[in-house]
Amino acid sequence: HMFGEEYMRRWGDDLVTRGDWLPAVDIFESDQHELVVRADVPGVRREDLDIRVENRTLTLRGERRPDTDAKDRRHHRVERPHGAFSRSFSLTETVDTAGVHADLTNGVLSIVLPMREEAKPKQIKVQIAD
């Protein structure tokens, strides 16, 4: 609500999507007025992730490697994709790129993008004159 239609359109469209597969992503604003990007990356190792913020663009790259013992199996069905992926999202001016941090827990990557102080809502007290 805070940023209007322009804001929603930017986050709804990837700047770049490429790779062998693409992780599902949710983007929302937390109660602490931070933008949070959550990506489903089960099976992706921490060392196979590359997260960058450059020129107001958040880029998430990674790779899910195939099982090392897969060549010794006779597969009946393979539905879990593997390989490289890359997703990029444009950031608004309100994001404080210096405070970005990420966490990987149970196959879910959470990237937290704090808002600049001036972009956070402020409550103003009204004084009553006597």
C-alpha positions in Angstrom: 0.0 0.0 0.0 2.8 2.4 0.9 4.4 2.5 -2.5 1.4 2.3 -4.8 1.0 0.6 -8.2 4.5 1.5 -9.4 6.0 -0.3 -6.4 3.9 -3.5 -7.0 4.7 -3.6 -10.7 8.4 -3.5 -10.1 8.4 -6.3 -7.6 6.0 -8.4 -9.7 8.4 -8.5 -12.7 11.8 -10.1 -12.7 14.4 -8.1 -14.5 16.2 -11.3 -15.5 15.0 -14.9 -15.2 17.3 -17.6 -16.5 18.6 -21.0 -15.7 17.7 -24.6 -15.7 15.0 -23.9 -13.0 13.7 -21.0 -11.0 13.0 -21.0 -7.3 9.6 -19.8 -6.2 9.8 -16.4 -4.5 7.6 -14.4 -2.1 8.2 -10.7 -1.5 6.5 -8.9 1.4 6.9 -6.1 3.9 7.5 -7.1 7.5 6.0 -5.4 10.6 9.5 -3.9 11.1 9.2 -2.1 7.7 11.7 -4.3 6.0 11.2 -5.9 2.6 11.7 -9.6 2.8 12.4 -11.9 -0.2 11.9 -15.6 0.5 13.0 -18.2 -2.1 12.4 -21.9 -2.0 15.9 -23.4 -2.6 15.7 -26.9 -1.1 18.9 -28.9 -1.9 20.9 -25.8 -2.7 24.0 -25.5 -0.5 24.9 -22.3 1.1 28.2 -22.2 -0.8 26.3 -22.5 -4.1 24.4 -19.3 -3.5 25.4 -15.8 -4.7 23.4 -12.8 -3.5 24.3 -9.3 -4.7 22.9 -5.8 -4.6 24.2 -3.7 -7.4 22.8 -0.5 -8.9 19.5 -0.9 -7.1 19.1 -4.5 -8.3 18.9 -7.6 -6.1 20.3 -10.6 -7.9 20.0 -14.1 -6.6 22.1 -16.8 -8.3 22.7 -20.4 -7.3 22.9 -24.0 -8.3 21.2 -27.2 -7.2 23.5 -30.1 -8.0 22.2 -33.5 -9.0 22.7 -36.4 -6.6 26.2 -37.7 -6.8 25.0 -41.3 -6.8 22.3 -40.7 -9.4 24.2 -42.3 -12.3 24.1 -45.6 -10.4 20.3 -45.6 -10.4 17.6 -46.6 -12.9 15.2 -43.7 -12.4 11.5 -44.2 -12.9 10.7 -40.6 -12.6 12.7 -37.4 -12.0 10.7 -34.3 -11.1 13.1 -32.4 -9.0 15.0 -30.0 -11.3 18.7 -29.2 -10.8 21.2 -26.9 -12.4 21.9 -23.2 -12.2 19.4 -20.4 -11.7 19.4 -16.6 -11.7 16.7 -14.1 -10.7 17.0 -10.3 -10.4 14.6 -7.8 -9.0 14.7 -4.0 -9.2 14.8 -2.2 -5.8 13.1 1.0 -4.9 14.9 4.1 -3.6 13.5 3.4 -0.2 15.7 0.3 0.4 18.8 0.8 2.5 21.2 -1.5 0.6 23.9 -1.2 3.2 21.8 -3.2 5.7 20.8 -6.2 3.5 21.3 -9.6 5.1 20.3 -13.2 4.3 19.6 -16.5 6.1 19.1 -20.0 4.8 17.0 -22.3 7.0 15.3 -25.6 6.0 15.7 -24.9 2.3 14.2 -21.4 2.5 16.4 -18.4 1.7 15.3 -15.2 3.4 16.8 -11.9 2.2 16.0 -8.9 4.4 16.2 -5.5 2.9 15.7 -2.7 5.5 14.0 0.5 4.5 15.8 3.8 4.8 14.8 5.6 8.0 13.1 8.4 6.1 10.9 5.9 4.3 9.5 4.4 7.5 6.1 5.7 8.7 6.2 8.2 11.5 3.5 8.9 14.0 3.0 12.6 14.8 1.5 13.7 18.1 -1.0 16.5 17.9 -0.7 19.1 20.6 -3.9 20.6 22.0 -3.8 24.4 22.6 -5.4 25.7 25.8 
